[in-house]
Amino acid sequence: MDKRVTVTVFPRLNMDSCGTACGVSCSSCTSCDTNCGFTQVEEEQMDNLYFSLEEIGFKTCPDCRVEYVDTSDIDYSIERLNTVLVTSGKSTVTHYTYGEYMTKNAPIIALNSKIISEKRIPTKDELSRAFESYC
């Protein structure tokens, strides 16, 4: 029987928000004082990551579940992040330290609540090796 694998992805904060003059998503913002918090290139990289995770995950581990954490739900995001941090042997965050931690470390990718990548998007080969070690 195949082992169940849960992939958890924490994207970078403010991935779709504009600068300080706007509180709306980039797609409808036309008068920001700064560029969007998440550039077009970063958005494409995250889209490619999501596709790769599903492609590799379901091919390697038939019982794979992919969870993309909605970082706009702060309480849930902190709860999920703390689960991943504890499982990975790291200190937890609070409402006061969450933003700084995510700014320094996101995107964060975990398999079965164990961090496999922080601060960058792993290659397909790295993802494949990580999945193979869990299945």
N, C-alpha and C positions, 0 to 999 in steps of 0.2 A: 504494500500500500504506500502511495506517495505521501510524503510529509506535507502538511499545509504550510504555505509560506505567505506571510503578510508583508507587503511592501508599504512603508509609510514614507511619504514625501512631504517635507516642509519647504515650501517655496520661500523666496526672499520676501520680506515684509514690503508692503506698499507696491507690490508688483504691478498694480493697475491704477495707482493713484497719481495725480498730478502734483506739481509743486505746491508751495505754501499758499498760493492765491486761489487754489481750486480744491474742492473737496469731492470732486466727481471723478469718474473713471476717465482714463486718457482718451478713450474712443469718442467721447462727447465733449471733451474739454478743448476749448479753443483760445483761452486767454490766460494760460498759466504763466507765472513769472519765471519758472524754471522748466526744464525738460521733465518728462514723465519719470517717475521713480523706477520704472522698468522699461528699458529700451527695447526697440523692435528686435535687435539681435538677441537679447536675453530671452525675450518672449519666444522666439523661434527655437532657441536652445532648449527651453523648458518643454515646448511642444514636442521636440525630437526626443527628449528624455522620457516623457510620458509614453510616447509611441514605443520606444525601445523597451521600457519596463514591461509594458503589456506584451509585446512581441516575445521578448526573451523569457519573461516570467511564465507565460502560459505554455511556451514551448518546452522549457526546462522543467517546470513544476506544474503539472496539470491542476493541482489544487492551490492556485495562486490567487490572492486577493490584493488589489492595489488600492491604497487609500491616499488621497491627496488632501492634506489637512487645510481646511479653510482658516487661514491666519487672521481673517477679520473677526472670527469668533474667538476672542482672546482667552476666555476661560477654558474652552475646550482645547484650544491650541496649547496652552500652558500645561493642561492635564496630560495630553498626549506626549508633548515634548518631555515632561518630567518622567513619564513611563520609559521613554526611550533613553533618557539620560541615566536613570538608575540602572536599567538593564545593561547599559554600556559602561557602567562603573564611573560615571561622572556626577558632579554636583548638580542639584536641581536648581530651577530658576523660580523667581517670584514675579508678581506683577511689576515690581520695580526693576528687576534685572532682565526680564524677558526681551524687551526691545533691543537692548545692547547685545545680548547673546545672539539673537537672531541676525542682527545687522552684521556681526563678525563671522558667523558660522553658516548661515543659509546660502545655498540650499543644503538641506540635510536629508539624507536618504538612509532608511533603516530597513533591515530584513529581520522579521520576527523581533522587532523592537531593539535590535542591536545595530548601532550606526556602522554603515559601510562607507559612507562618504560625507564629507563636510566641506563647505566653502567652494566647491566646484562640482561640475557635472562629470561623472565618470564616463569613460569610453564604453563602447559596446562590449569589448573584450573584458574589461574590468567587471561589468555587470554580469556577463555570462559566467565568469569564474566565481563571483559572489553567489549567484543562484545555484551553481553546481555544488558549492560547499554546503548549501542548506537543504538540498533535495536528496 
